[in-house]
Amino acid sequence: MQLISNAKDAYGVEDTRTIQDCRFCGFPVRMFILFLSLIVGVLVVHTVALRYSVLEGRYDTVDAFYYFSMFYGIFLFVLALGVVVMSRNKRSIDVTPILRTLSTSTFLTDLATIAGVGLVFHIVAKSYVYSIADVTSFSEFREAWMYGDRSQYPLYVRLSSVAGHLLSSFIFPGIFLSSLIFQYSSKLGYSVARYLVIFMMMLVVYAFGMYSKSTILSGLLLMLLGYILSLAACFRGHYKRRRIFLPFVIALVVTVIVFVFATEKADTQKESVQYLQGYMDELPIKLKTDVGSKEEVIKCMSCQHIALYLNHGIWNFAQVLHDGRRGGKVLFRFIHNWIGRFGIVNTASVVRVYGRGGVTLVGAAFHDYGFLGVVALSVVMAVVLLAGIWLMTKGGFYLFAGLLIYMATGFTIAYSLLFVGPAIMSFPFIMFSSTIVFYFCLRRSAKVFGAVQYGNRQICS
């Protein structure tokens, strides 16, 4: 049985269109396997964080993990059914238009330039806040920016803030495309690698301006999603370790930076259990019974902050399950908040029946709609991802919509045990910039190289 031809095209990509008799080794199947791996990875990370934290929830998390397992199980089952149906189509994803654009133009340079201009605006706005606020740490600075009366800021500061977020958001599709092509094409890989490093450095500057751990994490997730798509799109028989090495080195470095964000060493007390107890008024948590005295010094305080960040949504969901109380709607609250940014609706905070932070994706569905809400959400998300996979295999400008759906769904799944993914501050900016970038990337390819197929008709020549 012949699976894959060893021939390579002009971009150093092995030809995956010569699959003959392998019904279950195409792009949809590989996407299923990789999403299964993503879900397992998410569960492992959170389980390890729960295991090694000195804190635990006041309420048992067993029921929460029952709902998590049900959600992921239904999601993967529906996804598997769709993949079996689509496996009759032996076509793979064709990212040649993206390769053409990146190999024959300054597209990534243009993205980096736009993002660089955005960073300048971003720094101008945040510098003003720093100059007027009495802050001694990054967290205090973040509080001053988020909860300050922005209506009192000068007009140039407010405009700089808007321009900074909009233009800096082009960092995210830059990371995604750089990671995708670095892994996908042997010819373009190393020339694109430097852009991956540049965009990651820009991401750190952007996140430092807000003291935002979620922004750093979002960049890492987009790099991971680009890497996953490259594996699904190009089924190679051999991998060069050096080709896979750089993204993980960058991920390691940025993870260390996240640890730095999570740690504040203002005094010795902040290295102790007593400091962690300060969070007990904000979250349904307590010290584990095997933790020593309240003055015990924790060797890795950064690890405990990371564990607290990763686990808080699970502990909040456990509280919702235990108390049975309901507050304001959570799952689709992000739509209300987006609209509220334009002053159309009031964005006053809703009644919360759980602690600070998120309540997980599954927890939000259960909080709003109960058991059936969790089932419905898992089915809908699987169907949406299947639609994205199908669109990507259609090629042409269908690829444009498929990439956006894949990015949004993958982002939401990766964040599912923390928050409702679209509620993350960076999400609307990611989708805004990615929509523009993916469209013009494909459009530029069509302009330079001729017609791009849209179904059975050509839309540009």
C-alpha positions as CSV (number, residue, x, y, z in Angstrom):
1,M,0.0,0.0,0.0
2,Q,1.5,3.3,-1.1
3,L,0.8,6.1,1.3
4,I,3.0,9.1,0.5
5,S,5.2,10.0,-2.4
6,N,8.7,11.2,-1.4
7,A,8.6,13.9,-4.0
8,K,9.0,17.5,-2.8
9,D,7.7,20.7,-4.4
10,A,9.5,24.0,-4.9
11,Y,9.0,24.9,-1.3
12,G,10.6,21.7,0.1
13,V,7.2,20.2,1.1
14,E,6.5,16.6,0.4
15,D,3.6,15.9,-1.9
16,T,0.7,14.6,0.1
17,R,-1.7,14.6,-2.8
18,T,-0.5,11.2,-4.0
19,I,-2.2,9.2,-1.3
20,Q,-3.7,6.2,-3.0
21,D,-5.1,3.5,-0.7
22,C,-5.0,5.1,2.7
23,R,-8.5,6.0,3.7
24,F,-7.7,6.8,7.3
25,C,-4.4,8.7,7.0
26,G,-5.6,12.0,5.4
27,F,-5.7,15.5,6.8
28,P,-9.0,15.1,8.8
29,V,-7.7,12.0,10.6
30,R,-4.5,13.7,11.5
31,M,-6.4,16.7,12.8
32,F,-8.5,14.4,15.0
33,I,-5.3,12.7,16.4
34,L,-3.7,16.0,17.1
35,F,-6.8,17.5,18.8
36,L,-7.0,14.4,20.9
37,S,-3.3,15.0,21.9
38,L,-4.1,18.7,22.6
39,I,-6.9,17.7,25.0
40,V,-4.8,15.1,26.7
41,G,-2.1,17.7,27.1
42,V,-4.5,20.2,28.6
43,L,-5.8,17.6,31.1
44,V,-2.2,16.5,32.1
45,V,-1.1,20.1,32.7
46,H,-4.0,20.9,34.9
47,T,-3.8,17.6,36.8
48,V,-0.1,18.1,37.5
49,A,-0.8,21.6,38.7
50,L,-3.5,20.3,41.1
51,R,-1.2,17.6,42.3
52,Y,1.8,19.8,43.2
53,S,0.0,22.9,44.5
54,V,0.0,23.6,48.2
55,L,-3.6,24.8,47.8
56,E,-6.7,22.8,47.1
57,G,-10.4,23.6,46.6
58,R,-12.8,23.8,49.5
59,Y,-15.1,21.6,47.4
60,D,-14.4,18.2,45.8
61,T,-13.3,18.5,42.2
62,V,-14.3,14.9,41.2
63,D,-17.6,16.0,39.8
64,A,-16.0,18.8,37.9
65,F,-13.7,16.4,36.2
66,Y,-16.6,14.1,35.5
67,Y,-18.1,17.0,33.4
68,F,-14.8,17.7,31.8
69,S,-14.5,14.1,30.7
70,M,-18.1,14.1,29.4
71,F,-17.5,17.3,27.4
72,Y,-14.2,16.1,25.8
73,G,-15.6,12.6,25.2
74,I,-18.7,13.9,23.3
75,F,-16.6,16.4,21.5
76,L,-14.1,13.7,20.3
77,F,-16.9,11.2,19.5
78,V,-18.7,13.7,17.2
79,L,-15.4,14.8,15.7
80,A,-14.5,11.1,15.0
81,L,-17.9,10.5,13.3
82,G,-17.3,13.5,11.1
83,V,-13.8,12.5,10.3
84,V,-14.9,9.1,9.2
85,V,-17.4,10.7,6.8
86,M,-14.8,13.1,5.5
87,S,-12.1,10.5,5.2
88,R,-13.7,9.4,1.9
89,N,-12.2,12.6,0.5
90,K,-8.5,11.9,0.2
91,R,-7.5,15.5,-0.4
92,S,-5.2,17.2,2.0
93,I,-4.9,20.8,2.9
94,D,-3.1,23.0,0.4
95,V,-1.3,26.0,2.0
96,T,0.5,26.8,-1.3
97,P,-1.1,30.3,-1.5
98,I,0.4,31.1,1.9
99,L,3.8,29.7,0.9
100,R,3.8,31.8,-2.3
101,T,3.0,35.0,-0.5
102,L,5.7,34.5,2.2
103,S,8.3,33.4,-0.3
104,T,7.9,36.1,-2.9
105,S,7.1,39.2,-0.8
106,T,7.8,41.1,2.4
107,F,4.6,40.0,4.0
108,L,6.0,39.0,7.4
109,T,8.2,42.1,7.4
110,D,5.0,44.2,6.8
111,L,3.3,42.4,9.7
112,A,6.3,43.1,12.0
113,T,6.4,46.7,11.0
114,I,2.7,47.2,11.7
115,A,3.0,45.4,15.1
116,G,6.1,47.6,15.9
117,V,4.1,50.8,15.3
118,G,1.4,49.4,17.5
119,L,3.9,48.7,20.3
120,V,5.0,52.4,20.1
121,F,1.4,53.5,20.7
122,H,1.0,50.9,23.4
123,I,4.1,52.1,25.2
124,V,3.0,55.8,25.0
125,A,-0.4,55.0,26.6
126,K,1.1,52.8,29.3
127,S,3.9,55.3,30.1
128,Y,1.3,58.0,30.9
129,V,-0.5,55.7,33.3
130,Y,2.8,54.8,35.0
131,S,3.7,58.5,35.3
132,I,0.5,59.4,37.2
133,A,0.0,56.2,39.3
134,D,1.7,55.5,42.5
135,V,2.8,51.9,41.8
136,T,5.6,49.7,43.0
137,S,5.0,46.5,41.1
138,F,3.7,45.2,37.8
139,S,0.4,43.9,39.4
140,E,-0.3,47.4,40.9
141,F,0.4,48.9,37.5
142,R,-2.1,46.5,35.9
143,E,-4.7,47.4,38.5
144,A,-4.1,51.1,37.9
145,W,-4.6,50.6,34.1
146,M,-7.6,48.3,34.3
147,Y,-9.6,50.1,36.9
148,G,-8.5,53.7,36.5
149,D,-11.0,56.3,35.2
150,R,-10.0,56.4,31.5
151,S,-12.4,59.1,30.7
152,Q,-10.0,61.5,32.6
153,Y,-7.1,60.5,30.5
154,P,-6.0,62.9,27.7
155,L,-7.4,62.2,24.3
156,Y,-4.0,61.2,22.9
157,V,-3.6,58.6,25.6
158,R,-7.0,57.0,24.8
159,L,-6.3,57.0,21.1
160,S,-2.8,55.6,21.6
161,S,-4.3,52.8,23.7
162,V,-6.8,51.8,21.0
163,A,-4.2,52.1,18.2
164,G,-1.7,50.1,20.3
165,H,-4.1,47.2,20.8
166,L,-5.3,47.1,17.2
167,L,-1.9,47.3,15.6
168,S,0.0,45.2,18.1
169,S,-2.5,42.4,17.6
170,F,-0.8,41.7,14.3
171,I,1.8,40.0,16.4
172,F,-0.5,37.0,16.8
173,P,-1.1,36.0,13.2
174,G,2.6,36.6,12.7
175,I,3.4,34.0,15.3
176,F,0.8,31.6,13.9
177,L,2.0,31.9,10.3
178,S,5.7,31.8,11.3
179,S,5.2,28.6,13.3
180,L,3.2,27.0,10.6
181,I,5.6,27.7,7.8
182,F,8.7,27.0,9.9
183,Q,7.6,23.5,10.4
184,Y,5.9,23.0,7.0
185,S,8.5,24.0,4.5
186,S,12.1,23.0,4.6
187,K,13.1,25.7,2.1
188,L,11.4,28.5,3.9
189,G,11.7,27.2,7.4
190,Y,14.9,28.9,8.6
191,S,14.2,32.2,6.8
192,V,10.9,32.3,8.6
193,A,12.4,31.3,12.0
194,R,13.9,34.7,12.6
195,Y,10.4,36.2,12.3
196,L,9.1,33.7,14.9
197,V,11.7,35.0,17.3
198,I,11.0,38.7,16.4
199,F,7.2,38.2,17.0
200,M,7.8,36.4,20.3
201,M,10.0,39.3,21.5
202,M,7.3,41.8,20.5
203,L,4.8,39.7,22.4
204,V,6.8,39.9,25.6
205,V,7.0,43.7,25.3
206,Y,3.2,43.9,24.6
207,A,2.4,41.7,27.6
208,F,4.8,43.6,29.9
209,G,2.9,46.7,29.1
210,M,-0.2,45.2,30.7
211,Y,1.3,42.7,33.1
212,S,-0.9,40.1,31.2
213,K,-0.1,36.4,31.7
214,S,-3.0,35.5,29.4
215,T,-1.5,37.5,26.5
216,I,1.8,35.5,26.8
217,L,-0.2,32.3,27.0
218,S,-2.3,33.2,24.0
219,G,0.9,33.7,21.9
220,L,2.2,30.3,23.0
221,L,-1.1,28.7,22.1
222,L,-1.1,30.2,18.6
223,M,2.5,29.0,18.1
224,L,1.3,25.5,19.2
225,L,-1.7,25.7,16.9
226,G,0.5,26.7,13.9
227,Y,2.7,23.7,14.7
228,I,-0.3,21.3,15.0
229,L,-1.6,22.5,11.7
230,S,1.8,22.0,10.0
231,L,1.9,18.4,11.3
232,A,-1.7,17.7,10.0
233,A,-1.1,19.4,6.7
234,C,2.2,17.8,5.7
235,F,2.4,14.1,6.6
236,R,6.2,13.4,6.5
237,G,7.9,10.1,6.9
238,H,10.9,11.7,8.5
239,Y,11.4,14.7,10.8
240,K,14.6,16.6,11.4
241,R,14.9,17.3,15.1
242,R,16.5,20.7,14.5
243,R,13.3,21.7,12.6
244,I,11.2,21.0,15.7
245,F,13.7,22.3,18.2
246,L,13.4,26.1,17.9
247,P,9.7,26.5,18.7
248,F,10.0,24.6,21.9
249,V,13.1,26.5,22.9
250,I,11.1,29.7,22.5
251,A,8.2,28.2,24.4
252,L,10.6,27.4,27.2
253,V,12.0,30.8,27.4
254,V,8.6,32.5,27.3
255,T,7.3,30.1,30.0
256,V,10.2,31.2,32.2
257,I,9.0,34.8,31.6
258,V,5.5,33.8,32.7
259,F,7.0,32.5,35.9
260,V,8.7,35.9,36.4
261,F,5.3,37.6,35.8
262,A,3.7,35.3,38.4
263,T,6.3,36.1,41.1
264,E,6.5,39.3,43.2
265,K,9.4,39.2,45.7
266,A,8.8,42.4,47.5
267,D,9.5,40.9,50.9
268,T,10.2,37.6,52.6
269,Q,6.6,37.2,53.7
270,K,5.6,36.9,50.0
271,E,7.6,33.7,49.9
272,S,5.5,32.1,52.6
273,V,2.3,30.2,53.0
274,Q,0.8,33.2,54.8
275,Y,1.0,35.2,51.5
276,L,-0.9,32.5,49.6
277,Q,-3.6,32.6,52.3
278,G,-4.4,36.1,51.1
279,Y,-6.1,34.5,48.1
280,M,-8.5,32.6,50.3
281,D,-10.9,35.6,50.5
282,E,-11.1,35.7,46.7
283,L,-11.3,32.0,45.8
284,P,-12.8,28.9,47.2
285,I,-9.5,27.4,48.3
286,K,-7.6,26.3,51.4
287,L,-4.2,24.9,52.4
288,K,-3.7,21.2,51.9
289,T,-3.6,19.3,55.2
290,D,0.0,18.1,54.7
291,V,1.3,21.7,54.4
292,G,3.4,22.7,57.4
293,S,3.2,25.8,59.5
294,K,1.6,29.0,58.2
295,E,5.1,30.6,58.2
296,E,6.6,27.8,56.1
297,V,8.8,29.2,53.3
298,I,7.9,27.8,49.9
299,K,10.9,26.9,47.8
300,C,9.2,27.6,44.4
301,M,6.7,30.4,44.9
302,S,6.5,30.9,41.2
303,C,5.3,27.3,40.8
304,Q,2.5,28.0,43.3
305,H,1.4,31.1,41.4
306,I,1.3,29.2,38.2
307,A,-0.7,26.4,39.9
308,L,-3.1,28.9,41.3
309,Y,-3.6,30.5,37.9
310,L,-4.1,27.2,36.2
311,N,-6.5,25.8,38.8
312,H,-8.7,28.6,39.8
313,G,-11.3,27.9,37.2
314,I,-11.6,24.3,38.3
315,W,-12.0,25.3,41.9
316,N,-14.7,27.9,40.9
317,F,-16.6,25.3,38.9
318,A,-16.5,22.9,41.9
319,Q,-18.1,25.6,44.0
320,V,-20.9,26.1,41.4
321,L,-21.5,22.3,41.5
322,H,-21.6,22.3,45.2
323,D,-23.7,25.4,46.0
324,G,-26.2,25.0,43.1
325,R,-26.5,28.8,43.0
326,R,-26.7,30.8,39.7
327,G,-25.6,34.3,38.9
328,G,-25.6,36.3,35.7
329,K,-25.0,34.6,32.4
330,V,-21.4,33.7,31.8
331,L,-20.9,31.6,28.6
332,F,-21.8,34.3,26.1
333,R,-21.1,37.2,28.3
334,F,-18.1,38.0,26.1
335,I,-20.4,39.2,23.3
336,H,-22.1,41.6,25.6
337,N,-18.7,42.9,26.7
338,W,-17.5,43.3,23.1
339,I,-20.5,45.4,22.2
340,G,-20.1,47.3,25.5
341,R,-16.7,48.5,24.4
342,F,-18.5,50.6,21.7
343,G,-20.8,52.1,24.3
344,I,-23.9,50.4,22.9
345,V,-24.8,48.5,26.0
346,N,-24.0,48.8,29.7
347,T,-21.1,46.6,30.7
348,A,-21.8,46.7,34.5
349,S,-20.5,43.6,36.3
350,V,-23.0,40.7,36.8
351,V,-23.7,38.8,40.0
352,R,-21.0,36.2,40.6
353,V,-21.6,33.0,42.6
354,Y,-18.0,31.9,42.5
355,G,-14.6,33.3,43.1
356,R,-12.3,35.6,41.2
357,G,-11.4,34.8,37.6
358,G,-13.0,32.2,35.3
359,V,-15.1,29.2,35.8
360,T,-13.8,27.1,32.9
361,L,-15.6,26.7,29.5
362,V,-17.6,23.6,30.8
363,G,-18.4,25.4,34.0
364,A,-19.8,28.4,32.2
365,A,-22.0,26.1,30.1
366,F,-23.2,24.2,33.2
367,H,-23.7,27.4,35.2
368,D,-26.0,28.9,32.4
369,Y,-27.8,25.9,30.9
370,G,-27.1,22.9,33.1
371,F,-26.2,19.3,32.0
372,L,-27.8,19.8,28.5
373,G,-25.8,22.9,28.0
374,V,-22.6,21.0,28.4
375,V,-23.7,18.3,25.9
376,A,-24.9,20.9,23.4
377,L,-21.7,22.9,23.6
378,S,-19.5,19.9,23.0
379,V,-21.6,18.9,19.9
380,V,-21.6,22.4,18.5
381,M,-17.9,22.9,19.0
382,A,-17.1,19.5,17.2
383,V,-19.4,20.4,14.3
384,V,-17.8,23.9,14.0
385,L,-14.3,22.3,14.0
386,L,-15.4,19.8,11.3
387,A,-16.7,22.7,9.2
388,G,-13.3,24.4,9.5
389,I,-11.5,21.2,8.5
390,W,-13.8,20.7,5.5
391,L,-13.3,24.3,4.4
392,M,-9.5,24.0,4.7
393,T,-9.5,20.9,2.4
394,K,-11.6,22.8,-0.2
395,G,-8.7,25.2,-0.8
396,G,-8.7,28.6,-2.4
397,F,-10.5,31.2,-0.4
398,Y,-12.3,28.5,1.6
399,L,-9.0,28.2,3.3
400,F,-9.4,31.7,4.6
401,A,-12.6,30.8,6.6
402,G,-11.2,27.4,7.6
403,L,-8.1,28.9,9.2
404,L,-10.2,31.3,11.3
405,I,-12.5,28.6,12.5
406,Y,-9.6,26.3,13.3
407,M,-7.8,29.0,15.2
408,A,-10.9,30.0,17.2
409,T,-11.8,26.5,18.1
410,G,-8.3,25.4,19.0
411,F,-7.9,28.5,21.1
412,T,-11.1,27.8,23.0
413,I,-10.3,24.1,23.6
414,A,-6.8,25.0,24.8
415,Y,-8.2,27.5,27.3
416,S,-11.2,25.3,28.3
417,L,-10.1,24.5,31.8
418,L,-9.2,28.1,32.5
419,F,-11.7,30.5,31.0
420,V,-14.2,30.8,28.2
421,G,-11.6,31.3,25.4
422,P,-13.4,34.2,23.5
423,A,-13.7,36.1,26.8
424,I,-9.9,36.5,27.0
425,M,-9.0,40.1,26.3
426,S,-6.7,39.3,23.4
427,F,-9.2,37.0,21.6
428,P,-11.2,39.7,19.6
429,F,-7.9,41.4,18.7
430,I,-6.5,38.1,17.5
431,M,-9.5,37.4,15.3
432,F,-9.5,41.0,14.0
433,S,-5.9,40.9,12.9
434,S,-6.0,37.3,11.7
435,T,-9.0,38.0,9.5
436,I,-7.2,40.8,7.8
437,V,-3.9,38.9,7.5
438,F,-5.3,35.7,6.1
439,Y,-7.4,37.5,3.6
440,F,-4.7,39.6,2.2
441,C,-2.2,36.7,2.3
442,L,-4.4,34.7,0.0
443,R,-5.4,37.7,-2.0
444,R,-1.8,38.7,-2.6
445,S,-1.0,35.2,-3.7
446,A,-3.9,35.3,-6.2
447,K,-2.8,38.7,-7.5
448,V,0.8,37.5,-8.2
449,F,0.2,33.9,-9.3
450,G,-3.2,34.1,-11.0
451,A,-6.6,32.7,-10.2
452,V,-7.6,31.3,-6.9
453,Q,-10.4,28.7,-7.0
454,Y,-13.5,29.4,-5.0
455,G,-15.5,26.2,-5.4
456,N,-15.8,25.6,-9.1
457,R,-15.4,29.2,-10.1
458,Q,-12.5,31.7,-10.2
459,I,-12.9,34.9,-8.2
460,C,-9.8,36.7,-9.3
461,S,-7.3,36.6,-12.1
